[in-house]
Amino acid sequence: MSADAPRIPLAVSALDLGALLCSRVCHDVISPVGAIVNGLEVLEDENAADMRDVALDLIAKSARQASARLQFTRLAFGAAGSAGARLDTGDAEQVVRGVIEDQRTALEWTLPRVLLPKNRVKLLLNLVLLAGTTVPRGGVIRVTGAGEGDDVTFALVSTGQSARIPQGIEALANGTLPEGGLDAHSVQPFYAGLLASDCGLSIGFTQDGDTVTLTAA
């Protein structure tokens, strides 16, 4: 980290931050897990034999979705190895595609496959989540990098109908807490800011029409 890089103070306790991140993970996986339970209940209903194929399809699809989200959150929020560990950007791309790409959203990943410091890769994954919030109706998210080695910086360009910078997200990403405090929704941008600060970077947003550019530089 550069000597003059801004540091975001930890304005919440470590216990509260950990609890909020756990709540965020639960929020991300509860929907597909609930769908699996619903599918199993249909299979157990003797009066719904005609829905068996639909239930099996729902269970399979939801299980894949839950697995993809858990793999992503393990890297984005979890320890992901020991202190000082390095992570593969190829693995990061794989887990990102599992949660971002769907019928509405496409991902263009131009980063080379390299090993980077753990928190830099965790930052990248959290930036992808932030980029996803800028195109609520779907679109294209292009992930690029600049620089070499451990000092690489990131730019994510999101293009789509009704693209916008969510209210308050840039302030959260730069360490400003909302009046009511953090919750399971707002903790992710705040955590992204902590990761950026640890890497000696700052997060910024700009918009030009239906294109939002998110940078960590």
C-alpha positions as CSV (number, residue, x, y, z in Angstrom):
1,M,0.0,0.0,0.0
2,S,1.3,3.5,-0.9
3,A,2.3,5.6,2.1
4,D,0.0,8.4,1.3
5,A,-3.1,6.3,0.6
6,P,-6.2,7.3,2.5
7,R,-7.3,4.9,5.3
8,I,-11.0,4.4,6.1
9,P,-11.4,4.2,9.9
10,L,-13.4,1.2,11.1
11,A,-16.5,3.1,12.3
12,V,-18.2,-0.1,13.5
13,S,-17.0,-2.8,15.8
14,A,-15.3,-5.9,14.4
15,L,-18.1,-8.0,15.9
16,D,-20.9,-5.9,14.3
17,L,-19.1,-5.9,10.9
18,G,-18.7,-9.7,11.1
19,A,-22.4,-10.2,12.0
20,L,-23.5,-7.9,9.2
21,L,-21.4,-9.7,6.6
22,C,-22.9,-13.0,7.9
23,S,-26.4,-11.5,7.4
24,R,-25.4,-10.5,3.9
25,V,-24.3,-14.0,3.0
26,C,-27.5,-15.5,4.5
27,H,-29.5,-13.0,2.4
28,D,-27.8,-14.1,-0.7
29,V,-28.4,-17.8,-0.3
30,I,-31.8,-17.9,1.4
31,S,-33.7,-17.6,-1.8
32,P,-32.3,-20.6,-3.7
33,V,-32.3,-22.7,-0.5
34,G,-35.9,-21.8,0.1
35,A,-36.7,-22.9,-3.5
36,I,-35.0,-26.2,-2.9
37,V,-37.2,-26.8,0.2
38,N,-40.3,-25.9,-1.8
39,G,-39.3,-28.4,-4.5
40,L,-38.9,-31.1,-2.0
41,E,-42.3,-30.4,-0.5
42,V,-43.8,-30.8,-3.9
43,L,-42.0,-34.2,-4.4
44,E,-43.4,-35.3,-1.0
45,D,-47.0,-34.4,-2.0
46,E,-48.7,-37.5,-3.4
47,N,-51.4,-35.3,-4.9
48,A,-48.8,-33.4,-7.0
49,A,-47.4,-36.2,-9.1
50,D,-47.8,-34.3,-12.3
51,M,-45.5,-31.6,-10.9
52,R,-42.6,-34.0,-10.2
53,D,-40.5,-33.0,-13.3
54,V,-41.0,-29.3,-12.5
55,A,-40.0,-29.8,-8.9
56,L,-36.9,-31.7,-9.9
57,D,-35.9,-29.0,-12.3
58,L,-36.5,-26.3,-9.6
59,I,-34.3,-28.2,-7.1
60,A,-31.5,-28.7,-9.6
61,K,-31.5,-25.1,-10.7
62,S,-31.7,-23.7,-7.2
63,A,-28.9,-26.0,-5.9
64,R,-26.6,-24.8,-8.7
65,Q,-27.5,-21.2,-7.8
66,A,-26.9,-21.7,-4.1
67,S,-23.5,-23.4,-4.8
68,A,-22.5,-20.5,-7.1
69,R,-23.4,-17.9,-4.5
70,L,-21.6,-19.7,-1.7
71,Q,-18.4,-20.1,-3.8
72,F,-18.5,-16.4,-4.6
73,T,-19.2,-15.2,-1.0
74,R,-16.4,-17.5,0.3
75,L,-13.9,-15.6,-1.8
76,A,-15.5,-12.1,-1.6
77,F,-16.2,-12.1,2.2
78,G,-14.4,-15.1,3.7
79,A,-10.9,-15.6,4.9
80,A,-9.9,-17.3,1.6
81,G,-6.6,-18.6,2.8
82,S,-4.1,-17.5,5.4
83,A,-2.9,-13.9,6.0
84,G,-0.7,-12.9,3.1
85,A,-2.2,-15.4,0.8
86,R,-2.5,-14.8,-2.9
87,L,-5.5,-15.6,-5.0
88,D,-5.9,-16.5,-8.7
89,T,-7.8,-14.0,-10.8
90,G,-8.9,-16.9,-13.0
91,D,-10.7,-18.4,-10.0
92,A,-12.2,-15.0,-9.3
93,E,-13.5,-14.8,-12.9
94,Q,-15.1,-18.3,-12.6
95,V,-17.0,-17.5,-9.4
96,V,-18.1,-14.1,-10.8
97,R,-19.6,-15.6,-13.9
98,G,-21.5,-18.0,-11.7
99,V,-23.4,-15.2,-10.0
100,I,-23.5,-12.3,-12.5
101,E,-24.1,-13.9,-15.9
102,D,-27.8,-14.6,-16.7
103,Q,-30.3,-13.9,-19.4
104,R,-30.1,-10.2,-18.6
105,T,-26.5,-9.5,-17.7
106,A,-23.3,-10.4,-19.7
107,L,-19.7,-10.2,-18.4
108,E,-16.7,-9.2,-20.4
109,W,-13.6,-10.1,-18.4
110,T,-10.3,-8.7,-19.8
111,L,-8.0,-9.2,-16.8
112,P,-5.1,-11.6,-17.3
113,R,-4.9,-14.7,-15.1
114,V,-2.4,-13.9,-12.4
115,L,-1.9,-14.3,-8.6
116,L,-2.7,-11.2,-6.7
117,P,-2.7,-10.4,-2.9
118,K,-5.8,-11.8,-1.3
119,N,-7.4,-8.5,-0.4
120,R,-7.0,-7.1,-3.9
121,V,-8.9,-10.0,-5.4
122,K,-11.5,-9.7,-2.7
123,L,-11.8,-6.0,-3.6
124,L,-12.3,-7.0,-7.2
125,L,-15.2,-9.4,-6.4
126,N,-16.9,-6.7,-4.3
127,L,-16.5,-4.2,-7.1
128,V,-18.3,-6.6,-9.4
129,L,-21.2,-6.6,-6.9
130,L,-21.2,-2.8,-6.9
131,A,-21.2,-2.7,-10.7
132,G,-24.2,-5.0,-10.7
133,T,-26.2,-2.5,-8.8
134,T,-25.6,0.1,-11.4
135,V,-27.5,-1.8,-14.1
136,P,-30.7,-2.9,-12.4
137,R,-32.3,-4.0,-15.7
138,G,-29.3,-5.9,-16.8
139,G,-26.7,-5.0,-19.4
140,V,-23.0,-5.6,-20.0
141,I,-20.3,-5.3,-17.3
142,R,-16.8,-5.0,-18.6
143,V,-14.0,-5.7,-16.1
144,T,-10.6,-4.2,-16.9
145,G,-7.3,-3.5,-15.1
146,A,-4.3,-1.2,-15.4
147,G,-0.8,-1.4,-14.2
148,E,1.3,-4.5,-13.5
149,G,2.0,-6.9,-10.6
150,D,0.5,-6.2,-7.2
151,D,-0.2,-2.6,-8.0
152,V,-2.9,-3.3,-10.6
153,T,-5.9,-1.0,-10.4
154,F,-9.4,-1.8,-11.7
155,A,-12.1,-0.2,-13.8
156,L,-15.6,-1.8,-14.3
157,V,-17.7,-0.3,-17.0
158,S,-21.4,-1.1,-16.9
159,T,-23.8,-0.3,-19.7
160,G,-27.5,-1.0,-19.7
161,Q,-31.0,0.5,-19.8
162,S,-31.7,2.7,-16.9
163,A,-28.1,2.6,-15.6
164,R,-27.6,4.7,-12.5
165,I,-25.3,5.2,-9.5
166,P,-27.3,4.1,-6.5
167,Q,-28.0,6.8,-4.0
168,G,-25.4,6.9,-1.2
169,I,-23.3,4.1,-2.5
170,E,-20.2,6.1,-3.2
171,A,-20.3,7.7,0.2
172,L,-20.6,4.2,1.8
173,A,-17.7,2.9,-0.3
174,N,-15.6,5.8,1.0
175,G,-16.4,5.2,4.7
176,T,-19.4,7.4,5.4
177,L,-22.0,5.6,7.5
178,P,-25.7,6.1,6.8
179,E,-27.7,8.0,9.5
180,G,-29.4,4.8,10.7
181,G,-26.1,2.8,10.8
182,L,-25.1,-0.1,8.6
183,D,-27.4,-3.0,7.8
184,A,-27.1,-6.2,5.8
185,H,-27.7,-4.2,2.6
186,S,-25.3,-1.3,3.1
187,V,-22.5,-3.3,4.6
188,Q,-21.2,-4.6,1.3
189,P,-20.3,-1.2,-0.2
190,F,-18.8,-0.2,3.1
191,Y,-16.7,-3.4,3.2
192,A,-15.6,-2.8,-0.4
193,G,-14.3,0.5,0.8
194,L,-12.4,-1.1,3.6
195,L,-10.8,-3.5,1.2
196,A,-9.9,-0.6,-1.2
197,S,-8.4,1.4,1.7
198,D,-6.3,-1.6,2.7
199,C,-5.0,-1.8,-0.9
200,G,-4.2,1.9,-1.0
201,L,-7.0,2.6,-3.4
202,S,-10.1,4.8,-3.5
203,I,-13.5,3.9,-5.1
204,G,-15.1,6.3,-7.5
205,F,-18.2,6.4,-9.8
206,T,-18.9,8.4,-12.9
207,Q,-21.9,8.2,-15.3
208,D,-22.3,9.1,-19.0
209,G,-25.8,8.3,-20.2
210,D,-26.4,4.6,-19.9
211,T,-22.8,3.9,-18.9
212,V,-21.5,3.9,-15.3
213,T,-17.8,3.5,-14.7
214,L,-16.6,2.3,-11.4
215,T,-12.9,2.6,-10.5
216,A,-10.6,1.5,-7.7
217,A,-7.4,3.6,-8.3
